[in-house]
Amino acid sequence: MKLGMLELLKKWANKLAAGLSDLRVAIILLLVIASSSGLGTAIPQGEPNSFYLERYNPHPWLGFLGGEQLLNLELDHLYTSNWFLFLLAWLAVALLLCSLRRQWPALKAGLRWLDYSQPRQLSKLAVATSINNSNGDQALLDLATHLRQKGWAVKPGPQRLAARRGLVG
């Protein structure tokens, strides 16, 4: 019973993370935050409540937002309002999850060796080089030692050598 509940919770968490990390959500949040910032620029911030009641009750802002509505929506201190800070936190979480969900698999793939073994595969690489040497095996061992000393990761194979340095490799 507990295992089924754990699987259900994990599935729900994955769906939630996928929804939050959707780039479309982040773009919508950016648009909402930008629009809200525009409101904060157009409406004076940090004035006493009486200022908004006296100014916007007789003449509502944009024809529909009176002083009471401005105060209830916390538009008198928009940049420190709970809902605006929540939008900023939601955007941060969405971008963090989006980055983790996209970059972590790319990093893991970059750390894996792509070991080409066929000459046709190797010839397509821009940095592939073939060197003929009469002392093949010993030359490969010497080259592997030299590359390791220069900070390369080396993966020797039969009559061949693969080396990489960093993620670009």
Secondary structure as GFF3:
##gff-version 3
##sequence-region A 1 169
A	DSSP	alpha_helix	2	20	.	.	.	ID=ss1
A	DSSP	alpha_helix	23	42	.	.	.	ID=ss2
A	DSSP	alpha_helix	49	56	.	.	.	ID=ss3
A	DSSP	alpha_helix	67	72	.	.	.	ID=ss4
A	DSSP	three_ten_helix	75	80	.	.	.	ID=ss5
A	DSSP	alpha_helix	82	111	.	.	.	ID=ss6
A	DSSP	alpha_helix	119	123	.	.	.	ID=ss7
A	DSSP	alpha_helix	136	149	.	.	.	ID=ss8
A	DSSP	beta_strand	153	157	.	.	.	ID=ss9
A	DSSP	beta_strand	160	164	.	.	.	ID=ss10
###
